[in-house]
Amino acid sequence: MSLILYQHPLASFCHKVLMALYENGTPFESRVIDLGNEESRASLVRLWPLAKFPVLRDEARDSTIPETSIIIEYLDRHYPGAIQLLPTELSDALCVRLWDRFFDLYVQDPMQKIVADVRRAEKDQSPQTVSDARALLHTAYGMIEKQLNGKIWITGDSLTMADCAAAPALFYAETLVPFGEEHSSLTAYYRRLLARPSFARVLKEAMPYFHFYPYSRNLPEQFRPEMPNA
């Protein structure tokens, strides 16, 4: 198979690319990377020494493509499907790129800072970092609420790369900073993302790994792992 995706089913940035692949039914081979396994990690490092996933390998074109937004744009150009994830018209494309970056930088990033902090030893934790990240998520939610304003998807009536960025970012962020009553449009948008078949498939594949997520008790009920009896 030409396309090989190096990824992990629990990783939110991998969810972004998987959603894009599933939207268009793009054939690919999945290689699950365990960073704690020396051999598995080495297979990723050979392609991308930074050891960050996802990474897409295109054997047919002898190309290695890192970084989620670049991967999705690459797929849109070289392996197009029924869903155009990046519009052709320049101003529309810029809007999609803006909101793609917004979700990566202002929802994913603070979400990951909160999760990373709880994994540290207590003496190394930073309450200020967590407080700042939570405040940033509140601000981001308000901006998303304003942007939606009657839209079905984040930039209009068609699902795009920006929505692929939004889905995993909001899925995990909502477990840390729940949406408020003032975020009715955001809440409805989030529910549409959960119901989207491509993202529903991503989450189904991630379910066996959700027990590793430190805030798994806050996941939507249908995704919470079963807790062992006391």
C-alpha positions in Angstrom: 0.0 0.0 0.0 1.4 3.4 -1.0 0.4 5.4 2.2 1.6 4.4 5.6 0.5 6.5 8.7 2.8 6.3 11.7 0.5 7.1 14.6 -1.1 6.2 18.0 -4.9 5.8 18.4 -4.9 7.8 21.7 -3.1 10.8 20.3 -5.3 13.8 19.5 -3.1 15.1 16.6 -3.3 11.6 15.1 -7.1 11.8 15.3 -7.0 14.9 13.2 -5.3 13.1 10.3 -7.3 9.9 10.7 -10.5 11.9 10.4 -9.3 13.4 7.2 -8.4 10.0 5.8 -11.7 8.5 6.8 -13.7 11.4 5.4 -12.5 10.4 1.9 -12.0 6.7 2.4 -8.4 7.1 1.5 -6.6 3.7 1.6 -3.6 3.6 4.0 -1.7 1.3 6.3 -1.6 2.1 10.0 1.6 1.6 11.9 0.9 2.1 15.6 4.0 3.6 17.4 4.8 2.8 21.0 7.3 5.5 22.1 8.2 3.3 25.1 9.3 0.5 22.9 12.8 1.0 21.5 12.2 -0.8 18.2 8.9 0.9 17.6 10.3 4.4 18.4 13.3 3.8 16.2 11.0 3.1 13.2 9.5 6.6 13.6 12.9 8.3 14.3 14.3 6.9 11.0 11.6 8.9 9.2 11.3 11.9 11.5 14.1 12.3 14.0 12.0 14.6 16.2 10.0 11.4 17.1 6.6 13.2 16.9 3.6 11.6 15.3 1.7 11.4 13.1 4.0 11.0 10.1 2.8 10.0 6.7 5.0 8.0 4.4 4.1 7.8 0.7 6.0 5.0 -0.9 4.7 5.7 -4.4 6.0 9.2 -4.3 9.0 8.5 -2.1 7.9 11.2 0.3 7.8 11.5 4.1 5.3 14.1 5.3 5.2 15.3 9.0 2.9 17.8 10.7 -0.9 17.3 10.6 -1.9 20.3 8.5 0.8 19.6 5.9 -0.3 15.9 5.8 -3.9 16.9 5.2 -3.0 19.4 2.5 -0.8 16.8 0.9 -3.6 14.3 0.8 -6.0 16.9 -0.6 -3.6 17.6 -3.4 -2.2 14.2 -4.3 -5.0 11.9 -3.1 -8.2 13.9 -3.5 -11.6 12.5 -2.6 -15.2 13.5 -2.6 -14.6 15.9 0.3 -12.3 18.8 -0.5 -10.7 19.6 2.9 -9.0 22.8 1.7 -11.0 25.1 -0.5 -9.5 26.1 -3.9 -10.6 29.8 -3.5 -7.7 31.6 -1.7 -9.8 33.6 0.8 -11.7 30.5 1.8 -8.5 28.5 2.1 -7.0 31.2 4.3 -10.0 31.1 6.6 -9.7 27.3 6.9 -6.0 27.5 7.6 -6.6 30.2 10.2 -9.1 28.0 12.1 -7.0 24.9 11.7 -4.1 26.8 13.4 -6.5 28.2 16.0 -7.6 24.8 17.2 -4.0 23.4 17.2 -2.6 26.4 19.1 -5.4 27.6 21.3 -7.3 24.4 22.1 -4.9 21.5 21.6 -1.9 23.2 23.1 -3.5 24.3 26.4 -5.3 21.0 26.6 -2.0 19.1 26.3 -0.3 21.4 28.9 -3.0 20.5 31.5 -2.7 16.8 30.7 1.1 16.9 30.8 1.1 18.6 34.1 -1.0 16.0 35.9 1.4 13.3 34.6 4.3 15.0 36.4 5.5 14.3 40.0 3.7 16.6 42.4 6.8 18.6 43.1 7.2 19.3 39.4 3.6 20.4 38.8 2.8 24.0 37.9 -0.5 25.3 39.1 0.1 28.6 37.2 0.6 26.8 33.9 -2.6 24.9 34.4 -4.5 28.0 35.4 -3.2 29.9 32.4 -4.2 27.0 30.1 -7.7 26.8 31.5 -8.1 30.6 31.0 -6.9 30.2 27.4 -9.5 27.5 26.8 -12.3 29.7 28.1 -11.2 32.5 25.8 -11.0 30.1 22.8 -14.5 28.7 23.5 -15.9 32.2 23.4 -14.2 33.0 20.1 -15.4 29.7 18.6 -18.9 30.4 19.8 -18.8 33.8 18.0 -17.3 32.3 14.8 -20.0 29.6 14.5 -22.9 32.1 14.5 -25.3 30.0 12.5 -22.7 27.9 10.7 -22.9 24.2 10.4 -19.1 23.7 10.4 -16.5 26.1 11.7 -16.0 28.0 8.4 -19.4 27.4 6.7 -21.6 24.7 5.3 -18.8 22.3 4.3 -16.6 20.3 6.6 -12.9 21.1 6.1 -9.4 20.6 7.5 -10.3 23.0 10.3 -13.1 20.7 11.5 -10.7 17.8 11.5 -8.5 19.9 13.8 -11.5 20.9 15.9 -12.9 17.4 16.6 -10.1 15.9 18.7 -9.1 19.2 20.2 -12.6 19.8 21.6 -13.1 16.1 22.5 -10.3 16.2 25.0 -10.5 19.9 26.0 -14.2 19.5 27.1 -13.1 16.9 29.7 -10.9 19.5 31.3 -12.9 22.7 30.9 -16.5 21.8 30.1 -18.5 24.1 27.8 -20.7 26.5 29.6 -24.4 27.5 29.1 -23.1 30.5 27.1 -21.6 28.1 24.6 -24.7 26.7 23.0 -23.5 26.9 19.4 -20.2 25.3 20.4 -22.0 22.5 22.2 -24.2 21.8 19.2 -21.1 21.9 16.9 -19.3 19.5 19.2 -22.2 17.1 19.0 -22.2 17.2 15.2 -18.5 16.4 15.3 -19.1 13.4 17.6 -21.8 12.2 15.2 -19.7 12.6 12.1 -19.0 9.0 10.9 -15.3 9.7 10.2 -14.7 11.0 13.7 -17.0 8.3 15.3 -14.7 5.7 13.7 -11.6 7.4 15.1 -13.1 7.4 18.6 -14.2 3.8 18.3 -10.6 2.8 17.4 -9.3 4.8 20.4 -11.6 3.3 23.0 -9.3 0.4 24.0 -6.7 3.0 24.9 -8.9 5.5 26.8 -8.0 4.0 30.1 -4.5 5.5 29.7 -6.0 9.0 29.6 -5.7 10.7 33.0 -9.1 12.3 32.8 -10.9 9.3 31.3 -13.6 9.7 34.0 -14.6 13.0 32.3 -15.1 11.5 28.9 -18.6 11.4 27.4 -20.3 8.4 29.0 -20.2 6.2 25.9 -16.4 6.5 25.8 -15.6 6.0 29.4 -13.5 2.8 30.1 -15.0 0.4 32.5 -13.5 0.8 36.0 -12.5 -2.2 37.9 -14.6 -3.1 40.9 -13.2 -1.9 44.2 
